[in-house]
């Protein structure tokens, strides 16, 4: 297809929900567009790469040594797809190697918007670009250790012949922004952050609605289209939460509310109201009444009545893997040879002496002598003292995959479990039994009635707890609160709702009404260390102490 010469485009408000939404573009063909439109493609977090010398659009091209990597296969395909028939902007979000893709295809397109392609490195402005581009990333003088929630959104403009990118703080866009090299072609801010995600042990980040309105209005008034990230908050259900790892490893909380325009539960916010008024003022017609919100409710508390110790539940698992040395989670010969992806992995061996135990654990390992908890191994703690033992003693290390890094330098180092050998007094331990604890539906269905013990006695941790929630018809959304519990995972009717942890900031778990049945619902909680008598339900979320972004 071919497009005629484009006039100055009308700004387009493009709400985006998640990376899944961006990827949906990959399976479709270009749409028929009005003459003044341009195809926009979002490519998000594509980890697969081609090796050097395998690029197809420029057979003679070889990546320079200073480049990050060869471009991802799907990214390259998507670029050629988006540019079919005349070119367009391609937005790349957190894609390793996208700088090389730009070099490879620079004669085919009008421009690129690269997002969060860390590290750009000092050689970034000197790659010989022939095309203008806009990037959204940290300044070059910022080290990876300093990367975190943005104190101010930055755009960096780089164009042919420039020696260094120039910062364009959000909210200061001018009508002439980019016109010196982009002319009348469409402009678009490919990812404007409406908030920020939270990590366990940190604050709950908030971006004031006034700042969002000021920035969005400045972008639109400058003649640019905009993509809001996030427009609708989300949830890292189950074990799918990610992590960041620059100076410290920081796993994401279960909520991905993000302080977005719509909340995790789909409720309106002050940002929604103010942006609706702003865009409504340009619509030329009254806006329809917003739909009514789904009701929320606070169900009666649940008292778990039964429990099963993890050590008793091991009999429900398939036979453990036996190995001379520890095997990391992904390389376990389970699931038809595809390894273990999520959850916990338990390593067992036998020791006969005390001393200093050391291991590289990813991400968090509880160390037990028989069933007695000695302590935790993680990124900062790599050794633990084994006290005096008598005879043959079982050493157990229960390792949790807390979430894989989804951008940054560490994205290619995401092996979970125990990495390498476990040493006692510098001698490697051998002959391990390794249990795969993905805690999937098939595992949860194996809990039979005769296994459960009444909670009247002191539970042996870690343990699974069982309770029942009665729900009238129809079920409503609610927010689950495990006050006084320490750390673990919640399962609703056999489905993994997500993690909780008393270090915060998140204090409640969003439980959609669609997960509940009218009548009795099975609530199962895997708790690592300390349980309470009740599980509470609230009609409003509590995501922790606020920290405002500026």
C-alpha positions as CSV (number, residue, x, y, z in Angstrom):
1,X,0.0,0.0,0.0
2,X,1.1,3.6,-0.6
3,X,0.3,6.8,1.3
4,X,0.1,10.2,-0.2
5,X,2.2,13.1,1.2
6,X,1.0,13.8,4.7
7,X,-0.3,17.1,6.0
8,X,0.3,18.3,9.6
9,X,-1.3,15.5,11.6
10,X,-4.0,15.9,14.1
11,X,-2.9,14.9,17.6
12,X,-4.1,11.4,18.5
13,X,-4.7,10.3,22.1
14,X,-3.5,6.7,22.3
15,X,-4.1,5.0,25.6
16,X,-2.1,1.9,26.1
17,X,-2.5,-0.7,28.7
18,X,0.4,-3.1,28.7
19,X,3.2,-4.8,26.8
20,X,0.7,-7.4,25.7
21,X,-1.3,-4.8,24.0
22,X,1.8,-3.6,22.1
23,X,2.7,-7.1,21.0
24,X,-0.8,-7.5,19.5
25,X,0.4,-5.4,16.6
26,X,2.8,-8.0,15.5
27,X,0.1,-10.4,14.2
28,X,-1.8,-8.0,12.0
29,X,-1.3,-6.2,8.7
30,X,-1.2,-2.5,8.2
31,X,-4.5,-0.8,8.3
32,X,-5.8,1.6,5.7
33,X,-5.0,5.1,7.0
34,X,-6.2,8.5,6.3
35,X,-3.7,10.6,4.2
36,X,-2.5,12.6,7.2
37,X,-1.9,9.5,9.4
38,X,1.3,7.5,9.9
39,X,1.6,3.9,11.1
40,X,2.8,3.7,14.7
41,X,4.2,0.4,16.0
42,X,5.0,-0.4,19.6
43,X,7.6,-3.1,20.2
44,X,7.9,-4.1,23.8
45,X,10.4,-6.2,25.7
46,X,11.3,-8.7,23.0
47,X,14.3,-10.7,24.3
48,X,15.1,-12.8,21.3
49,X,18.1,-11.8,19.2
50,X,19.8,-12.6,16.0
51,X,23.5,-13.3,16.0
52,X,26.0,-11.0,14.1
53,X,25.9,-11.4,10.4
54,X,22.3,-12.7,10.2
55,X,20.6,-9.4,9.4
56,X,18.4,-9.7,6.3
57,X,17.4,-6.2,5.4
58,X,21.0,-5.1,4.8
59,X,23.0,-8.2,3.9
60,X,26.3,-6.3,4.0
61,X,25.7,-4.8,7.4
62,X,27.8,-6.0,10.3
63,X,27.2,-4.6,13.8
64,X,30.0,-2.3,15.1
65,X,31.8,-3.3,18.3
66,X,30.3,-0.4,20.2
67,X,26.8,-1.5,19.5
68,X,24.7,-3.3,22.2
69,X,23.8,-6.4,20.2
70,X,22.3,-7.6,17.0
71,X,18.6,-6.7,16.9
72,X,15.8,-9.0,18.0
73,X,14.2,-11.1,15.3
74,X,10.7,-10.0,16.0
75,X,11.8,-6.4,16.3
76,X,13.4,-6.4,12.9
77,X,10.3,-8.1,11.4
78,X,8.1,-5.5,13.0
79,X,10.2,-2.7,11.7
80,X,9.9,-3.8,8.1
81,X,6.2,-4.5,8.7
82,X,5.6,-1.0,10.0
83,X,7.5,0.7,7.2
84,X,5.9,-1.1,4.4
85,X,4.7,1.4,1.8
86,X,6.3,4.6,2.9
87,X,7.7,4.6,6.4
88,X,6.6,5.6,9.9
89,X,7.6,6.0,13.4
90,X,8.6,2.8,15.3
91,X,8.5,2.9,19.1
92,X,10.8,0.5,20.8
93,X,10.3,-0.1,24.5
94,X,13.1,-1.7,26.5
95,X,14.5,-3.7,23.5
96,X,18.1,-4.8,23.6
97,X,19.9,-4.2,20.4
98,X,17.4,-1.7,18.9
99,X,20.2,0.8,18.2
100,X,21.6,-1.7,15.7
101,X,18.2,-2.2,14.2
102,X,18.1,1.6,13.6
103,X,21.4,1.5,11.8
104,X,20.3,-1.4,9.7
105,X,17.1,0.1,8.5
106,X,18.0,3.8,8.7
107,X,17.3,4.3,4.9
108,X,13.8,2.9,5.1
109,X,12.1,5.1,7.7
110,X,11.4,8.6,8.8
111,X,12.3,8.3,12.4
112,X,12.5,6.2,15.5
113,X,11.5,6.6,19.2
114,X,13.7,4.4,21.4
115,X,12.5,3.9,24.9
116,X,14.6,2.9,27.9
117,X,17.3,1.1,25.8
118,X,19.8,1.0,28.7
119,X,22.7,1.2,28.5
120,X,23.1,3.7,25.6
121,X,26.8,4.2,26.5
122,X,29.1,7.0,25.7
123,X,29.3,6.0,22.0
124,X,25.5,6.6,21.5
125,X,25.7,10.0,19.8
126,X,28.5,8.8,17.5
127,X,26.9,5.8,15.8
128,X,26.6,7.6,12.5
129,X,22.8,8.1,12.4
130,X,21.3,9.4,9.3
131,X,17.9,9.8,10.9
132,X,16.5,11.9,13.7
133,X,15.2,10.1,16.7
134,X,13.8,10.7,20.1
135,X,14.8,8.7,23.1
136,X,13.4,8.5,26.6
137,X,16.2,7.4,29.0
138,X,18.4,8.5,31.8
139,X,21.1,11.1,31.1
140,X,24.4,9.6,30.0
141,X,26.2,10.8,33.2
142,X,23.8,8.7,35.3
143,X,25.1,5.3,36.3
144,X,23.0,2.2,36.4
145,X,23.1,2.2,40.2
146,X,21.3,5.5,40.1
147,X,18.5,4.4,37.8
148,X,15.2,4.3,39.6
149,X,11.8,6.1,39.6
150,X,12.2,9.2,37.4
151,X,12.4,12.4,39.3
152,X,11.6,14.1,36.0
153,X,10.7,12.6,32.7
154,X,13.3,13.3,30.0
155,X,13.3,13.2,26.3
156,X,16.7,13.4,24.5
157,X,16.8,14.5,21.0
158,X,19.6,13.4,18.7
159,X,19.9,14.3,15.0
160,X,22.5,13.9,12.3
161,X,25.8,15.6,13.1
162,X,25.0,16.3,16.7
163,X,27.7,15.6,19.2
164,X,25.5,14.9,22.2
165,X,21.8,14.5,23.0
166,X,20.0,17.5,24.3
167,X,17.5,17.2,27.2
168,X,13.9,18.2,26.6
169,X,12.2,18.1,30.1
170,X,8.6,17.0,29.8
171,X,6.2,19.8,30.1
172,X,8.5,22.2,28.2
173,X,7.7,21.0,24.6
174,X,7.6,23.9,22.2
175,X,5.5,24.1,19.0
176,X,8.7,24.1,17.0
177,X,9.9,20.9,18.8
178,X,11.6,18.7,16.2
179,X,10.4,20.7,13.2
180,X,13.9,21.6,12.2
181,X,14.5,18.0,11.1
182,X,11.1,16.4,11.1
183,X,9.1,19.1,9.3
184,X,5.4,18.3,9.0
185,X,5.7,14.6,9.7
186,X,3.8,13.3,12.7
187,X,5.4,13.5,16.1
188,X,4.6,11.2,19.0
189,X,5.7,10.8,22.6
190,X,5.7,7.0,22.6
191,X,5.7,6.4,26.4
192,X,4.7,9.0,28.9
193,X,4.8,7.6,32.4
194,X,1.7,8.4,34.4
195,X,3.2,7.0,37.6
196,X,5.7,4.3,38.5
197,X,5.8,0.7,39.7
198,X,6.6,-0.4,43.2
199,X,9.2,-2.8,44.6
200,X,9.0,-4.8,47.8
201,X,10.4,-2.9,50.7
202,X,10.1,0.5,49.0
203,X,7.4,3.2,48.9
204,X,4.2,3.4,46.8
205,X,5.0,6.0,44.1
206,X,2.5,8.7,43.2
207,X,2.6,11.3,40.4
208,X,0.3,14.2,41.1
209,X,-2.6,14.7,38.6
210,X,-1.8,18.4,38.1
211,X,1.7,17.4,36.9
212,X,0.3,14.8,34.5
213,X,-2.3,17.3,33.1
214,X,0.4,20.0,32.6
215,X,2.7,17.6,30.8
216,X,0.0,16.0,28.6
217,X,-1.5,19.3,27.6
218,X,2.0,20.7,26.7
219,X,2.7,17.6,24.5
220,X,-0.6,17.9,22.7
221,X,-0.4,21.6,22.3
222,X,3.0,21.1,20.7
223,X,1.3,19.1,18.0
224,X,2.3,15.7,19.2
225,X,0.4,12.5,19.8
226,X,0.9,10.7,23.0
227,X,0.9,7.2,24.5
228,X,0.1,7.0,28.2
229,X,1.9,4.3,30.2
230,X,0.0,3.1,32.1
231,X,-3.6,4.1,31.2
232,X,-5.1,1.2,33.2
233,X,-3.3,-0.2,36.2
234,X,-2.8,-3.9,36.4
235,X,-1.9,-6.9,38.6
236,X,1.1,-9.3,38.6
237,X,-1.1,-12.3,39.3
238,X,0.5,-15.5,40.5
239,X,4.3,-15.5,40.1
240,X,4.5,-13.3,37.0
241,X,5.9,-10.2,38.8
242,X,9.2,-8.9,37.4
243,X,12.1,-7.2,38.9
244,X,14.8,-4.6,38.4
245,X,18.5,-5.1,39.2
246,X,21.0,-2.3,38.9
247,X,22.8,-1.8,42.1
248,X,20.4,-3.9,44.1
249,X,17.9,-6.6,43.1
250,X,14.3,-5.3,43.6
251,X,11.4,-7.6,42.9
252,X,8.1,-5.9,41.9
253,X,5.1,-6.1,44.2
254,X,2.0,-8.0,43.1
255,X,0.0,-4.8,42.3
256,X,0.9,-3.0,39.1
257,X,-1.5,-0.2,39.9
258,X,1.2,2.2,38.8
259,X,-0.8,5.2,40.0
260,X,-2.3,5.0,36.5
261,X,-5.2,6.9,35.0
262,X,-7.5,4.0,35.9
263,X,-6.7,2.0,39.0
264,X,-5.7,-1.7,39.2
265,X,-9.4,-2.4,39.8
266,X,-10.6,-0.1,37.0
267,X,-11.8,2.8,39.2
268,X,-11.6,6.4,38.1
269,X,-8.9,8.7,39.5
270,X,-8.3,12.4,39.6
271,X,-6.0,11.9,36.6
272,X,-8.8,10.3,34.6
273,X,-11.2,13.2,35.5
274,X,-8.8,15.9,34.5
275,X,-7.6,14.3,31.3
276,X,-11.2,13.6,30.3
277,X,-12.0,17.2,30.8
278,X,-9.0,18.2,28.8
279,X,-9.6,16.0,25.8
280,X,-13.3,16.6,26.0
281,X,-12.6,20.3,25.6
282,X,-11.2,19.5,22.1
283,X,-13.8,17.0,21.0
284,X,-16.4,19.6,19.9
285,X,-19.3,17.6,21.4
286,X,-20.4,16.5,24.8
287,X,-18.8,13.3,26.1
288,X,-21.0,10.4,27.0
289,X,-21.5,9.6,30.7
290,X,-18.7,7.4,32.0
291,X,-19.9,3.8,32.8
292,X,-20.8,2.9,36.3
293,X,-18.0,1.3,38.3
294,X,-18.2,-2.3,39.5
295,X,-19.2,-2.4,43.1
296,X,-16.6,-3.4,45.8
297,X,-17.3,-5.1,49.1
298,X,-15.6,-6.0,52.4
299,X,-16.5,-9.7,53.0
300,X,-16.5,-11.2,56.5
301,X,-13.1,-12.3,57.7
302,X,-12.0,-15.8,57.1
303,X,-10.5,-18.0,59.9
304,X,-8.2,-20.7,58.5
305,X,-9.1,-23.9,60.2
306,X,-6.6,-26.4,58.8
307,X,-2.9,-26.5,57.8
308,X,-0.4,-28.9,56.2
309,X,3.4,-28.4,56.7
310,X,5.4,-28.1,53.6
311,X,7.5,-31.1,54.8
312,X,4.4,-33.2,54.8
313,X,3.3,-31.8,51.4
314,X,6.5,-33.0,49.7
315,X,4.8,-36.4,49.4
316,X,2.3,-34.8,46.9
317,X,5.1,-33.9,44.5
318,X,6.5,-36.0,41.7
319,X,9.7,-37.8,42.6
320,X,12.6,-35.3,43.2
321,X,15.4,-34.8,40.7
322,X,18.6,-36.5,42.0
323,X,21.8,-34.8,41.0
324,X,25.5,-34.9,42.1
325,X,25.4,-31.1,42.2
326,X,22.7,-28.4,42.4
327,X,20.8,-27.6,39.2
328,X,19.3,-24.2,38.7
329,X,15.5,-24.0,38.2
330,X,15.5,-23.6,34.4
331,X,17.7,-26.6,33.8
332,X,15.8,-29.1,35.9
333,X,14.7,-32.1,33.8
334,X,11.0,-31.4,34.5
335,X,7.9,-30.3,32.5
336,X,8.9,-32.4,29.5
337,X,12.4,-31.1,29.5
338,X,11.5,-27.4,29.5
339,X,12.6,-26.8,33.1
340,X,10.9,-24.9,35.9
341,X,9.8,-21.4,35.3
342,X,8.2,-20.0,38.5
343,X,7.7,-20.6,42.2
344,X,10.0,-22.3,44.6
345,X,12.7,-25.0,44.4
346,X,13.7,-27.1,47.4
347,X,17.3,-28.5,47.5
348,X,18.1,-31.3,50.0
349,X,21.4,-33.0,50.9
350,X,23.0,-34.5,54.0
351,X,25.8,-33.0,56.1
352,X,27.8,-34.4,59.0
353,X,29.7,-31.4,60.3
354,X,29.2,-27.7,61.2
355,X,30.9,-24.7,59.6
356,X,30.3,-21.9,57.1
357,X,27.8,-22.6,54.4
358,X,28.0,-20.5,51.2
359,X,26.0,-20.5,48.0
360,X,24.9,-18.2,45.2
361,X,21.1,-18.1,45.6
362,X,18.6,-16.5,43.2
363,X,16.7,-14.9,44.6
364,X,15.9,-15.8,48.2
365,X,16.8,-19.0,50.0
366,X,15.6,-20.2,53.4
367,X,18.2,-22.5,55.0
368,X,16.9,-25.4,57.3
369,X,18.6,-28.0,59.4
370,X,16.0,-30.8,59.2
371,X,13.0,-28.5,59.8
372,X,14.7,-25.8,61.9
373,X,15.1,-22.4,60.1
374,X,18.7,-21.1,60.3
375,X,18.4,-18.0,58.2
376,X,18.2,-16.5,54.7
377,X,20.6,-16.5,51.8
378,X,20.1,-13.8,49.1
379,X,22.0,-11.3,47.0
380,X,23.6,-9.6,50.0
381,X,23.9,-12.6,52.3
382,X,25.9,-15.4,50.7
383,X,27.1,-17.3,53.8
384,X,25.5,-18.7,56.9
385,X,26.9,-20.5,60.0
386,X,25.9,-24.1,60.4
387,X,25.9,-24.9,64.2
388,X,27.0,-28.2,65.7
389,X,25.3,-31.2,64.2
390,X,25.1,-34.7,65.4
391,X,25.4,-37.5,62.9
392,X,23.7,-37.4,59.5
393,X,21.6,-34.2,59.3
394,X,19.4,-33.0,56.4
395,X,20.3,-29.6,55.0
396,X,17.4,-28.0,53.1
397,X,17.5,-24.8,51.1
398,X,14.1,-23.5,49.9
399,X,14.7,-21.0,47.1
400,X,12.1,-18.6,45.8
401,X,12.2,-17.1,42.3
402,X,11.1,-13.6,43.3
403,X,10.8,-12.3,39.7
404,X,13.0,-12.1,36.7
405,X,14.6,-8.8,35.6
406,X,12.7,-7.4,32.6
407,X,15.1,-4.7,31.5
408,X,18.7,-3.5,32.0
409,X,22.1,-5.2,32.0
410,X,21.0,-8.2,34.0
411,X,18.3,-9.3,31.6
412,X,20.5,-12.1,30.2
413,X,21.5,-13.4,33.6
414,X,18.1,-14.6,34.8
415,X,18.8,-18.1,36.2
416,X,16.9,-18.9,39.4
417,X,17.5,-21.4,42.2
418,X,21.0,-22.3,43.3
419,X,23.7,-21.2,40.8
420,X,26.8,-23.4,41.0
421,X,27.9,-25.4,44.0
422,X,26.9,-25.2,47.6
423,X,30.0,-25.1,49.9
424,X,30.5,-26.1,53.5
425,X,33.9,-24.9,54.7
426,X,34.9,-24.4,51.1
427,X,34.2,-28.0,50.1
428,X,31.3,-28.6,47.6
429,X,28.4,-30.5,48.9
430,X,27.1,-33.4,46.7
431,X,24.2,-35.8,46.2
432,X,21.2,-33.5,46.1
433,X,17.5,-34.1,45.9
434,X,15.7,-31.3,44.1
435,X,11.9,-30.7,44.4
436,X,10.0,-28.6,41.8
437,X,7.5,-26.4,43.7
438,X,5.7,-24.5,41.0
439,X,2.5,-24.8,43.1
440,X,0.3,-25.2,40.1
441,X,-3.3,-26.4,40.0
442,X,-2.4,-30.1,39.7
443,X,-0.3,-29.8,42.9
444,X,-3.0,-28.0,44.8
445,X,-5.6,-30.6,43.8
446,X,-3.5,-33.4,45.5
447,X,-4.3,-32.1,49.0
448,X,-6.7,-34.6,50.4
449,X,-9.0,-34.2,53.4
450,X,-7.1,-36.6,55.6
451,X,-3.8,-34.5,55.2
452,X,-5.2,-31.4,56.9
453,X,-4.5,-30.8,60.6
454,X,-6.5,-28.5,62.8
455,X,-4.9,-25.1,63.5
456,X,-5.5,-25.7,67.2
457,X,-1.9,-26.9,67.4
458,X,1.2,-24.9,66.7
459,X,1.9,-25.1,62.9
460,X,5.3,-26.2,61.6
461,X,6.4,-23.6,59.0
462,X,6.5,-23.2,56.1
463,X,2.9,-24.4,55.8
464,X,-0.3,-24.3,53.7
465,X,-3.4,-22.9,55.5
466,X,-7.0,-23.6,54.4
467,X,-10.1,-21.5,55.0
468,X,-13.5,-20.9,53.4
469,X,-15.0,-17.6,52.2
470,X,-18.8,-17.5,51.7
471,X,-19.9,-15.1,48.9
472,X,-23.5,-14.2,48.0
473,X,-24.6,-13.9,44.4
474,X,-23.3,-12.0,42.5
475,X,-19.6,-12.0,43.7
476,X,-18.0,-8.5,44.0
477,X,-14.4,-7.3,43.7
478,X,-12.7,-7.1,47.1
479,X,-9.2,-6.5,48.6
480,X,-7.6,-9.1,50.7
481,X,-5.5,-8.1,53.7
482,X,-3.2,-10.5,55.6
483,X,-2.3,-8.3,58.5
484,X,0.1,-10.1,60.9
485,X,1.1,-12.7,58.3
486,X,4.7,-12.4,57.1
487,X,5.4,-13.7,53.6
488,X,3.8,-16.0,51.2
489,X,1.3,-16.7,48.4
490,X,-2.5,-16.8,48.2
491,X,-4.6,-19.2,46.2
492,X,-8.3,-18.7,45.4
493,X,-10.2,-21.8,44.3
494,X,-6.9,-23.3,43.1
495,X,-5.8,-20.2,41.2
496,X,-2.6,-18.3,42.2
497,X,-3.7,-14.7,43.2
498,X,-0.2,-13.5,44.0
499,X,2.5,-12.8,46.7
500,X,2.2,-10.8,49.9
501,X,5.0,-9.6,52.1
502,X,4.9,-7.6,55.3
503,X,7.8,-5.4,54.3
504,X,5.3,-3.6,52.1
505,X,4.5,-1.2,50.6
506,X,1.5,-3.2,49.3
507,X,-0.9,-4.2,52.1
508,X,-3.9,-5.6,50.2
509,X,-4.2,-7.9,47.3
510,X,-6.8,-7.1,44.6
511,X,-9.3,-10.0,44.3
512,X,-11.6,-9.7,41.3
513,X,-15.2,-10.8,41.8
514,X,-14.7,-12.9,38.6
515,X,-12.4,-15.2,40.6
516,X,-15.1,-16.0,43.2
517,X,-18.1,-18.3,43.0
518,X,-21.4,-17.7,44.6
519,X,-21.3,-19.8,47.8
520,X,-18.2,-21.3,49.4
521,X,-14.7,-20.4,48.0
522,X,-11.5,-22.2,49.0
523,X,-8.8,-19.9,50.3
524,X,-5.4,-21.5,50.6
525,X,-2.4,-19.5,51.8
526,X,1.3,-20.7,51.7
527,X,3.0,-18.9,54.6
528,X,6.7,-19.1,55.0
529,X,7.1,-18.1,58.7
530,X,4.3,-16.6,60.7
531,X,0.5,-16.8,60.4
532,X,-2.4,-15.1,62.1
533,X,-5.9,-16.2,63.0
534,X,-7.9,-14.3,60.4
535,X,-7.7,-13.1,56.8
536,X,-9.5,-9.7,56.2
537,X,-11.3,-8.3,53.2
538,X,-11.6,-4.6,52.4
539,X,-13.7,-2.5,50.0
540,X,-10.7,-0.2,49.2
541,X,-7.1,-0.9,48.4
542,X,-4.1,-0.1,50.6
543,X,-0.9,0.1,48.6
544,X,1.3,1.6,51.2
545,X,2.9,4.8,52.2
546,X,3.1,7.4,49.4
547,X,6.1,8.9,47.9
548,X,5.5,11.7,45.3
549,X,7.4,11.8,42.1
550,X,8.3,15.2,40.7
